[in-house]
Amino acid sequence: MKKFLILVIAIFGLTAVAQDAGISGKWHFALDTEGGPRNIDAEFTVAGDGTVTGKFGADSVAGTFKDGKLELAFPIHSDEGGDGTLRITGKLDGGALTGGWDFSGYNGTFKATR
C-alpha cells in the first residue's frame, strides 16, 4: 500500500510539473488589433492546480492553464478603451501560445512567444 501511495504522489507531482513547465516564465504577446499590432510583455507563474498568476504589461493576471489551454480574465485600463476586463483564450502549440482576445467589444487574435 505504501508503494502504491508513493507512486500516486509521484504521478500527480509529475503531472503538475509537466503542466507548469509549458507556460511559466516570460512571454512576448503580439495582439492583432484594428489599429495595428499591439506588443505586450507578460510573465506567468502556474500553480500545481493550474491557477495562473503574473503580469500582463503592468496589469495583474488571473486565470487558468490546464490541458495545454490558457484562459485569462483580468481588469485592465486602456487609454483608448477605458476600464474593462481583458479575456485571453489560447493554447500552447509547440513553443508558442496562439488564440484570441476580447476587451470592451473589441477582439482579435494573438500569438505569444518566449
C-alpha positions in Angstrom: 0.0 0.0 0.0 2.8 2.4 0.8 4.5 1.8 -2.6 1.1 2.5 -4.3 0.7 5.7 -2.4 4.2 6.9 -3.3 3.5 6.0 -7.0 0.3 8.0 -6.9 2.0 11.0 -5.3 4.9 10.8 -7.9 2.5 10.7 -10.8 0.5 13.6 -9.5 3.7 15.6 -8.9 5.0 14.9 -12.4 1.6 15.9 -14.0 1.7 19.2 -12.1 5.3 19.9 -13.1 4.6 19.0 -16.8 1.6 21.3 -16.9 3.5 24.1 -15.3 6.6 23.8 -17.5 4.9 24.8 -20.7 3.7 28.3 -19.7 5.6 29.6 -16.7 8.0 32.4 -17.5 8.3 35.4 -19.8 6.3 35.8 -23.0 6.0 38.4 -25.7 2.4 38.9 -27.0 1.6 40.3 -30.4 -2.1 41.2 -30.4 -3.8 41.9 -33.7 -6.0 44.9 -33.3 -8.0 47.2 -35.6 -5.3 49.9 -35.0 -2.5 47.5 -35.9 -0.4 45.2 -33.8 0.0 45.8 -30.1 3.0 44.2 -28.4 2.9 43.4 -24.7 5.4 41.5 -22.5 3.9 39.2 -19.9 5.2 36.8 -17.2 3.2 33.9 -15.8 3.5 31.5 -12.9 1.3 28.4 -12.9 0.4 26.6 -9.6 0.0 22.9 -9.4 -3.7 23.2 -9.7 -3.4 25.2 -13.0 -4.1 28.6 -11.5 -2.2 31.3 -13.4 -0.8 34.5 -11.8 1.6 37.1 -13.0 1.7 40.3 -15.1 0.4 41.3 -18.5 2.2 44.5 -19.0 1.6 46.4 -15.8 -1.7 44.5 -15.0 -2.1 41.6 -12.7 -3.2 38.3 -14.4 -5.8 35.9 -13.2 -6.8 32.6 -14.9 -6.0 29.0 -15.6 -3.8 26.8 -17.7 -5.0 23.2 -18.0 -4.5 20.6 -20.7 -2.5 23.0 -22.8 -5.3 25.6 -22.8 -4.9 29.1 -21.4 -7.9 31.1 -20.1 -7.3 34.5 -18.6 -9.8 37.2 -17.5 -8.5 40.3 -15.6 -9.2 44.0 -15.2 -7.1 46.5 -17.2 -7.2 50.2 -18.1 -6.7 51.2 -21.7 -6.2 54.8 -22.8 -8.2 54.1 -25.9 -10.9 51.8 -24.5 -11.1 52.8 -20.8 -11.6 50.3 -18.0 -12.7 46.7 -18.6 -11.9 43.1 -18.5 -9.4 41.6 -20.9 -10.2 38.0 -21.8 -7.5 35.9 -23.4 -8.1 32.3 -24.5 -5.5 30.2 -26.3 -3.5 27.1 -26.5 0.1 26.1 -26.2 1.3 24.8 -29.6 5.0 23.9 -29.6 6.8 26.9 -28.2 4.1 29.4 -28.9 0.7 30.5 -27.4 -2.0 31.3 -30.0 -5.6 32.3 -29.6 -8.0 35.2 -29.2 -8.6 38.2 -27.0 -11.6 40.3 -26.2 -11.9 43.7 -24.4 -14.9 46.0 -24.2 -16.4 44.9 -27.5 -13.1 44.8 -29.3 -11.5 41.4 -30.2 -8.8 39.8 -32.3 -6.2 37.1 -32.4 -2.7 36.9 -30.8 0.5 35.0 -30.9 2.9 34.9 -28.0 6.5 33.6 -28.0 9.2 33.4 -25.4 
